[in-house]
Amino acid sequence: MTCPPTPSIPIQRKDVFSMRVGMLTSGGDCQALNATMRGVAKSLYKMFEDVEIIGFEDGYKGLIYADYHMLKSSDFSGILTKGGTILGTSRQPFKLMRVPDEFGLDKVEAMKHTYKKLRLECLVVLGGNGSQKTANLLREEGLNIVSLPKTIDNDLWGTDMTFGFHSAVEIATNAIDCIHTTAASHGRVFIVEVMGHKVGWLTLYAGLAGGADIILLPEIPYDVDMVVNAIKERTRQGKRFSILAVAEGAISKEDAALSKKELKEKKKTQVVFPSVAYEIGAMITERTGQEVRVTVPGHTQRGGEPCPFDRVLSTRLGAEAANLIREKKYGYMVAVKGDEITSVPLQEVAGRLKTIDPESAIIKEAKRVGISFGD
Ligand code: F6P
């Protein structure tokens, strides 16, 4: 099938000082997407006499189906503190990128077509893991790409920190803080389920910051007996309550030992719980007789305004992305290494997760203060 028609936008002035870039936000949103786009745009407007920024709507979908609009410099004003994304976003799974759409459209060819038709100098992609994989695919296809590390999960390989993470940590921590007072009044076990299917950075940070007694992470499969022992030990010490911070992807040792197929089969035969926290809660009640309450802050963790840390980080990452464009250094993701803002080749980032090492210092320190990881 042929590519969709792309209305052409006349180039105002194309000289060494002019620059036309495309921009999109992809995957799950987070609080600092607008702040980051602002950082890129403000820097570009400073660097080039004539800047045109074309915003693609709803992530790669806008690039595939040529849904875009020209952004004005005023679009980037007043958005530093605004959550969400002015461009909209959507999940376009990487594994389906090479699969034609329902009308037989070749998505990769369509994206290249839109890019070329618009005569973009480069495409700026703000995204998490899947989005970085697609960014790398487009790089392999010959497009000039600069990407930025977005996700509340902080699981992108190649960067110490992603923007959005600390804002989400604040919200998840606040949830645990609020639970603390009610937990103390009632003497119950409380579970706060924190976002993160494959990695537990958000749960670990929020759990530590919120003073959780037990933290369960996807990277450290738990033994339910150890979890129960930790609760019983607290009761023995006269503590009236226990708080668990549990990642969405927390998994038992037993289940972690199974193959994906075996696990799927096992789940078919079990009681279906709304989520992992409820399943763990039921096991705790069964073994301790204690009342358990579950709180799932869910998508509130991605909502609201970016925290000051993220605003600073986004501004710095955005400024560096613009710098890469000025230097025509394409095929890189801007990144944080210690206090430095740097960049890493996309092919190194794509498809690699930054998980928590169970032997890392932060886990050892947490254990030292008495936190149980159920292992
Ligand atoms: O990747 C960010 C994230 O918020 C994860 O922490 C969470 O598991 C997932 O997205 C939720 O995705 P969705 O918004 O599609 O339900």
Boltz pocket constraint, residues with backbone or C-beta under 6 A from the ligand:
constraints:
  - pocket:
      binder: B
      contacts: [[A, 28], [A, 29], [A, 91], [A, 128], [A, 151], [A, 152], [A, 153], [A, 195], [A, 196], [A, 197], [A, 248], [A, 302]]
      max_distance: 6.0
